[in-house]
Amino acid sequence: KNKFKVFSNAQKYAQQAVFKNISFLLSDGGSIFVITNEGGPNKSVKQDLWKLKEKDTQTKLEMLFKKHMYKEAINLAKSQQFDAASIAEITKKYGDRLYSEGKYDEAVDQYINTIPQGEPSYVIWKFLDAQRIQNLRRYLEALHHKKYANEDHTTLLLNCYTKLNDLAELNRFIRQPVLHYDSETAIKVCRQAGYYDNALHLALKSQDHNSYLKIQIEDLRSYSEALDYIRGLPLEDAEVYLQKYGKM
């Protein structure tokens, strides 16, 4: 018995359709016409006419969304040369689905894939509301690594490290060779959290004389270290800070 199978080699989501007892097959205008013969009553022959037409991409995507088949939807969009923003929107849908299922680690992977097209505040609020600090940290680290973080993101990431009491990661972030964040913001957060060594390191690295002296004098009361630092400054700078702190 002759058979005709319809399936998609490019995408794995398509269901296979099998037609048997084919008497006629024609391809015309983007459609396929199939006539099949089936046995009817009293040995009669029943003929059915089928018209097969491939659905457009948007219809395919809507069908995949309804079935929560987001991986397949992303692959379909990529195969059809969708722009980065459109693919990021589908990826966000996938992340939202995983988030709703409580699969937070997998969800943050998808949200990271939306950078830089996705809106960071959308992701940040989701994980803040769920008190998922570890997942929030991963997303914020990705923002910094991809160089799309702003001052607020830096503040929030450093606060994640301090809330998690993860000094090792804080040190790694602060002491990386190339700064992917605003040093003034980082110094402020480290001071507020009591991580003065890191704050001093950043102040020295960024040559922020004012912040360095503030930490030594106001936070650590290390007057001799502050004076030694002032001695090493250019004359004009040394005069400014001597006038500012000379009466303390």
C-alpha positions as CSV (number, residue, x, y, z in Angstrom):
1,K,0.0,0.0,0.0
2,N,1.3,3.4,-1.0
3,K,1.9,6.0,1.8
4,F,2.6,9.7,2.0
5,K,4.2,11.1,5.1
6,V,4.2,14.8,6.0
7,F,6.7,16.1,8.6
8,S,9.4,18.7,9.1
9,N,13.0,17.9,9.1
10,A,14.1,21.4,10.2
11,Q,12.0,21.5,13.4
12,K,11.3,18.7,15.7
13,Y,7.9,19.9,16.9
14,A,5.8,18.9,13.9
15,Q,3.5,16.0,14.2
16,Q,3.7,13.4,11.5
17,A,0.7,12.8,9.3
18,V,0.4,9.6,7.3
19,F,-1.9,9.1,4.2
20,K,-2.6,5.6,2.9
21,N,-4.1,4.3,-0.3
22,I,-3.3,7.4,-2.3
23,S,-4.7,7.6,-5.8
24,F,-3.7,11.1,-6.7
25,L,-1.1,13.6,-5.5
26,L,-0.5,17.1,-6.8
27,S,1.6,20.1,-5.6
28,D,0.4,23.5,-6.8
29,G,0.7,27.1,-5.5
30,G,2.3,26.2,-2.2
31,S,-0.3,23.6,-1.4
32,I,-0.4,19.8,-1.7
33,F,-3.6,18.0,-2.8
34,V,-4.0,14.3,-1.8
35,I,-6.8,12.0,-2.9
36,T,-7.1,8.8,-0.8
37,N,-9.3,5.7,-1.5
38,E,-11.0,4.0,1.4
39,G,-13.3,1.0,1.3
40,G,-17.0,2.0,1.7
41,P,-20.2,-0.1,2.2
42,N,-21.1,-2.8,-0.3
43,K,-17.5,-2.9,-1.6
44,S,-17.8,0.7,-2.8
45,V,-14.8,3.0,-2.8
46,K,-14.9,6.2,-0.8
47,Q,-12.5,9.0,-1.9
48,D,-11.3,11.9,0.3
49,L,-9.6,15.0,-0.9
50,W,-7.1,16.6,1.4
51,K,-5.5,20.0,1.0
52,L,-2.2,20.5,2.8
53,K,-0.8,24.0,3.2
54,E,2.1,25.1,5.5
55,K,1.1,27.5,8.2
56,D,2.8,30.9,8.3
57,T,5.6,31.4,10.9
58,Q,3.5,33.5,13.3
59,T,0.7,30.9,13.4
60,K,3.4,28.2,14.1
61,L,4.8,30.3,17.0
62,E,1.3,30.8,18.5
63,M,0.7,27.1,18.4
64,L,4.1,26.4,20.1
65,F,3.4,29.0,22.8
66,K,0.1,27.4,23.6
67,K,1.9,24.1,24.1
68,H,4.7,25.8,26.1
69,M,7.3,24.6,23.6
70,Y,9.5,27.6,23.9
71,K,12.8,26.0,22.9
72,E,11.3,25.0,19.6
73,A,9.8,28.5,19.2
74,I,13.2,30.1,19.7
75,N,14.8,27.7,17.2
76,L,12.0,28.5,14.7
77,A,12.5,32.2,15.1
78,K,16.3,31.9,14.6
79,S,15.8,29.7,11.5
80,Q,13.5,32.4,10.0
81,Q,16.1,35.1,10.7
82,F,14.1,37.0,13.3
83,D,15.8,40.1,14.7
84,A,17.5,40.0,18.1
85,A,14.7,41.9,19.9
86,S,12.0,39.4,18.7
87,I,14.1,36.4,19.7
88,A,14.7,38.0,23.1
89,E,10.9,38.5,23.6
90,I,10.3,34.8,23.0
91,T,13.2,33.9,25.3
92,K,11.6,36.1,28.0
93,K,8.4,34.2,27.6
94,Y,10.4,31.0,28.1
95,G,12.0,32.5,31.3
96,D,8.6,33.5,32.6
97,R,7.2,30.0,32.1
98,L,10.1,28.5,34.0
99,Y,9.8,31.1,36.7
100,S,6.1,30.3,37.1
101,E,7.0,26.6,37.5
102,G,9.5,27.5,40.3
103,K,12.5,26.6,38.1
104,Y,14.4,29.7,39.1
105,D,17.9,28.6,38.1
106,E,16.7,27.7,34.6
107,A,14.6,30.9,34.4
108,V,17.6,33.1,35.1
109,D,19.6,31.4,32.3
110,Q,16.9,32.5,29.9
111,Y,16.7,36.0,31.2
112,I,20.5,36.3,30.9
113,N,20.0,35.4,27.2
114,T,17.8,38.4,26.7
115,I,20.6,40.8,27.5
116,P,20.9,43.5,26.1
117,Q,17.4,43.6,24.5
118,G,15.5,42.7,27.6
119,E,14.5,45.3,30.3
120,P,16.7,44.6,33.4
121,S,14.2,46.1,35.9
122,Y,11.6,43.5,34.8
123,V,14.0,40.6,35.8
124,I,15.3,42.4,38.9
125,W,11.9,43.0,40.4
126,K,10.8,39.4,39.8
127,F,13.7,38.0,41.8
128,L,13.5,40.7,44.4
129,D,9.9,39.9,45.1
130,A,10.7,36.2,45.3
131,Q,13.6,36.8,47.6
132,R,15.8,34.8,45.2
133,I,19.1,36.6,46.0
134,Q,21.4,34.0,44.4
135,N,19.5,34.1,41.1
136,L,19.4,37.9,41.2
137,R,23.2,37.9,41.8
138,R,23.7,35.8,38.7
139,Y,21.7,38.1,36.5
140,L,23.4,41.2,37.8
141,E,26.8,39.6,37.3
142,A,25.9,38.9,33.7
143,L,24.8,42.5,33.2
144,H,28.2,43.6,34.4
145,H,30.1,41.0,32.4
146,K,28.3,42.1,29.2
147,K,28.9,45.8,30.1
148,Y,25.2,46.8,30.3
149,A,25.1,47.6,34.0
150,N,24.5,51.0,35.5
151,E,25.2,52.5,38.9
152,D,22.0,51.0,40.4
153,H,22.9,47.6,39.2
154,T,26.4,47.8,40.7
155,T,24.9,48.9,44.1
156,L,22.4,46.1,44.0
157,L,25.0,43.5,43.1
158,L,27.3,44.6,45.9
159,N,24.4,44.5,48.3
160,C,23.7,40.9,47.2
161,Y,27.2,40.0,48.1
162,T,27.0,41.6,51.5
163,K,23.6,40.1,52.3
164,L,24.9,36.6,51.3
165,N,28.0,37.4,53.4
166,D,30.0,36.2,50.4
167,L,33.3,38.0,50.9
168,A,35.2,35.8,48.4
169,E,32.9,36.9,45.5
170,L,32.9,40.5,46.7
171,N,36.7,40.5,46.7
172,R,36.8,38.8,43.2
173,F,34.4,41.4,41.9
174,I,36.1,44.4,43.4
175,R,39.6,43.3,42.6
176,Q,39.1,42.3,39.0
177,P,41.8,43.7,36.7
178,V,39.4,45.7,34.5
179,L,36.5,47.6,36.2
180,H,33.1,46.9,34.7
181,Y,31.4,49.2,37.2
182,D,31.4,52.7,38.6
183,S,34.1,52.8,41.3
184,E,32.5,55.7,43.2
185,T,29.3,53.7,43.7
186,A,31.3,50.6,44.7
187,I,33.3,52.6,47.3
188,K,30.1,54.0,48.8
189,V,28.5,50.6,49.1
190,C,31.6,49.0,50.6
191,R,31.9,51.8,53.2
192,Q,28.3,51.4,54.2
193,A,28.7,47.6,54.6
194,G,31.9,48.0,56.6
195,Y,34.2,46.5,54.0
196,Y,36.8,49.2,54.4
197,D,39.7,47.2,52.9
198,N,37.9,46.9,49.6
199,A,36.8,50.5,49.7
200,L,40.4,51.6,50.2
201,H,41.6,49.3,47.4
202,L,39.1,50.9,45.0
203,A,40.0,54.4,46.1
204,L,43.6,53.7,45.4
205,K,43.0,52.0,42.1
206,S,40.8,54.9,40.9
207,Q,43.0,57.5,42.5
208,D,40.0,58.9,44.4
209,H,42.0,60.8,47.0
210,N,39.0,62.3,48.7
211,S,37.4,58.9,49.3
212,Y,40.6,57.3,50.5
213,L,41.2,60.0,53.1
214,K,37.6,59.9,54.2
215,I,37.8,56.2,54.9
216,Q,41.2,56.5,56.7
217,I,40.1,59.5,58.8
218,E,36.3,59.2,59.3
219,D,35.9,55.4,59.3
220,L,39.2,53.9,60.5
221,R,40.6,56.9,62.5
222,S,44.0,56.0,60.9
223,Y,45.4,59.5,61.0
224,S,49.0,58.6,60.5
225,E,48.2,56.6,57.4
226,A,46.2,59.5,56.1
227,L,49.0,61.9,56.7
228,D,51.5,59.6,54.9
229,Y,49.1,59.5,52.0
230,I,48.8,63.3,51.8
231,R,52.7,63.6,51.8
232,G,52.7,61.5,48.6
233,L,50.3,63.8,46.8
234,P,51.2,66.6,44.4
235,L,51.7,69.9,46.3
236,E,48.4,71.4,45.2
237,D,46.3,68.4,46.2
238,A,48.2,68.0,49.5
239,E,47.4,71.6,50.3
240,V,43.7,71.1,49.7
241,Y,43.4,68.1,51.9
242,L,45.6,69.5,54.7
243,Q,43.2,72.5,54.8
244,K,40.2,70.1,54.8
245,Y,41.4,67.7,57.5
246,G,44.2,69.7,59.2
247,K,42.1,70.5,62.3
248,M,41.1,66.9,63.0
